[in-house]
Amino acid sequence: MEPIPDWQLPEGVDRGLWDYLRSAEMAAGYDEHMAVSPLAQADVAFCEKWFPSPGRLLDMGCGTGRLCRHFAAKGYDCVGIDLSEEMLQRARSHSSGIDYRQGNLVDLANLTDASFDYAACLFSTLGMVRGYENQVKLLKNAYRLLKPGGRFVLHVHNRYFLGLGWRNWNRGDITMPQAYAGAPLTLRHYSLFEAGQLLAMADFEVGCEVLALGIDGKKARWPRALRTYGYLIACQR
């Protein structure tokens, strides 16, 4: 199959992300990677706190379906959206009864307004979207799709994390070699202030809870701004 030209890439997707999303090798090893990730355990526990009773849940960037499977087993009606068909094939192979759909998180016009009780965008999915305006579009979609009072959980990586090294510290966009062949992959890292600004631009009521996590998945130690690997942010429509 001929590669898609850059000008035909989906909105908010660059060549590195496109190659990443289409990698069968990446999808094949994803569950194993999540099984040993401290963050994958911490974000599910955080979501359990903020999604306390069964309702309709949207996972934005669902990957192989780990969050949907967890909450579906508890009686939640789950919808998972991902642009990677490789990921979705694996998600569907794990379980039936969960509504997995291929889609671009920047454009979710096919989903009905105010139709979800909960939404989540985890594991730095927002940081993979290219362009500030497209990141805001993703968050505005989350806001639009939630019912009044609905809750949203977002994860972002911290741009001030000491573990990034002096070359990448406070850079924001960090580009790294593609682990699965293809163009380099760029990931946005945020200050807590910047993440709050983006959420406010999408009209979210920010400040329900912010959990600063260390690289071990536990609450970050002092000095928090430098020890924080990423933030889990709960907010409400």
N, C-alpha and C positions, 0 to 999 in steps of 0.2 A: 504494500500500500504506500502510495506517495505521501510524504510528510505534508501536513497542513502548513501553508505559508503563514508567516507571523501576522499578517494583516487579517487573517481569518480566525485567529485564536479567540476564544470566548472572552467576554469583557472581564477585566480583572485578572486575566491569566497571561503569564509570560511563558517563554519557551521552556525555562527550567521547571516551572510548575507543571506545564503540560506533559513534559517527559516523565516527571515524577508520578503524575496521576495515571499514566498509561503503562507503568511498569508492572508486569506480572510478578517479577521477583519481589518488589516492594510489598505487594498485596499478599504474597505467599508467606512472607515472614512477619507480617504486621501483628497477628494475634500473639505470636511468641514474644515479640517485643513489648506489647502491652502487658502481658502476663507478669513481666518482671519490672515494669516501670513503677516507681513510687508515685509519680504524678497521676498515673491512671487509677491508682487506688484512692488517692487523695481527692481527685475531682469527683469520683462517684460518691464518696462519703459527703462531700460538700453539696452535691446535688440532692442527695437524700434529705439533707437538712432543709433545703429550700423548696423541694418538691414533696411536701409531706404526705399528701393523700392522692389516691389515684385520679388521674385526669388525662387530658390529651397532651402529649409531649412531642415536641419537634426537636430532633437532633440535627443541627446544621453542620454538615461535614462529618457524617456518621461513620465513615471508614467501613470497617467490617462489622459494625453493629454492636459494639460492646455496651454502650449506654442503653440502646434500645432493648437489647436482650435482658439486661439487668432490670429495667423498669417494667418491661412487658411481663416478666415473671411475677411481678408484684401487682398486676392487674391494670397497669397503665395502657392506654391506647397510643402506641408509638408510631411516629413517622420519621424515617431517616432519609436525609437528602445528601447526596454526594455527587461530585462531577466525575469521579473515577468509576467506570464500569467494572474495572478489575476488582476494586474494593467491594462493589455492590454484589458482584457474583459470589464472592466469598460470604458476604453478609447473608444472602438468601440461602446459601447452602447450610448455614448454621441452624436456622430455624424458620418455620413458616408462621404465618399469622401476623407478621410485622410488615408494614407498608414501606418498602424501600423504593425510592425514586431517584433517577438520575436528574440532576439539575444544577444550575449555576446559582450559588447563593446570592450573587449580585442581582439576579433577576428571577424572582419567584412569583411572578404575576399570576401563575396558574393556581396558587394557593389562596384560599378565601380569607379575607380580613377577619380578625378577632375570632379565630377558630381553634386556638390552642390555649391551654392553661399554663403550660410551661414551654420554655425553649432553652437550648444550650448550644454554645459554640465553644468547643473545648480543644485542648492540645494545640494551641496556637494556630488554629485554622484561620482566624482573622488576619494573623501576620503573614499568611501565605498569599493573601489577596493583594494584588499589585495596584497601587494608586490610592491616595488618601480618599478621593471622592468615592471610589468603589468600596472601600472599607466602611464608609458612612452609609452607603446604599445597603450593605449587608445588615448593619445594625438597624437601619430604618425598616428593613423587611422583618426583622425579629420583632420590632415594636408593633408594626402593622398587624402581624399575624397573631399576636397575643390578645386575649380578652382583657378588658379593663381589670386591673389588679393582678394580671398574669405576671409570672416571675421569669427572669432571664438570668442565666449564669454564663459568664464569659471568662475564658482563660487567655492571658497574654504573657509573653516572656518579658523580662525586665532588662532594659538597656543598660542599667548600672550594675549588673551582676559582675562581681569580681572575677568569676570563673571564665568570663568571656576573653580575658587577656587584654593587655593594653592596646593592641591593634584594633580590637572590636568594641572596647568599652565606650559606651555612649554614642555609638555610631548610628543607631536606629536600624537601618537596613543592613543586614549582614549576609553576604553572599558566600556560599561554600561550595566545594565540589559536589557534583551529583553522586550520591552513593549508589545509584542504580543505573548508571550510564546516562548520557544525555547532557543537556546544558546545565550550567551551575544553577543551584537553587537559592533563591533569596528569601529570607525570613525577616519580617519586621519585628523589632524589639521596642517596647514602649516604656516610657515613664508612667507612673501611676497617674500623674496629672494629665498626660496626653490621652491615656485610655479613658479617663473621666470626661475629658473634652469631647471625645468621639461619641461616647454614650449620651452626653447632654445634647449633642447635635442631632441625635436620633430621638430626642425627647424623653429619654429614660430618666426616672427618678433615681439618681445615683446615691449610693451610700448605705444600702441595706446592710451589707457586710463586705469587707475586703479581707481576704486571707493571703498573707505573704508567705510563700512556700520556699524552703531551701531546696537544694538539689536532691536531698533525701526524702522529699515529699512531706516533711514536717514543718511546723511553723518556723519561719526564718528567725535566726538568732541576731542579736545586736552586733554590729550596726545593721539594722534591717534593710536599709536602702542598698547596701552592698552585698549582703548575704542572700537576698531574695533572688531566686532563680526565675520565679514567675508569680503572677497574681491570679487568684480566683476572685471574681467580682460578682456579687449578687445584686440585682436591681429589679425594679418593679415598674410595670406600665401604669 
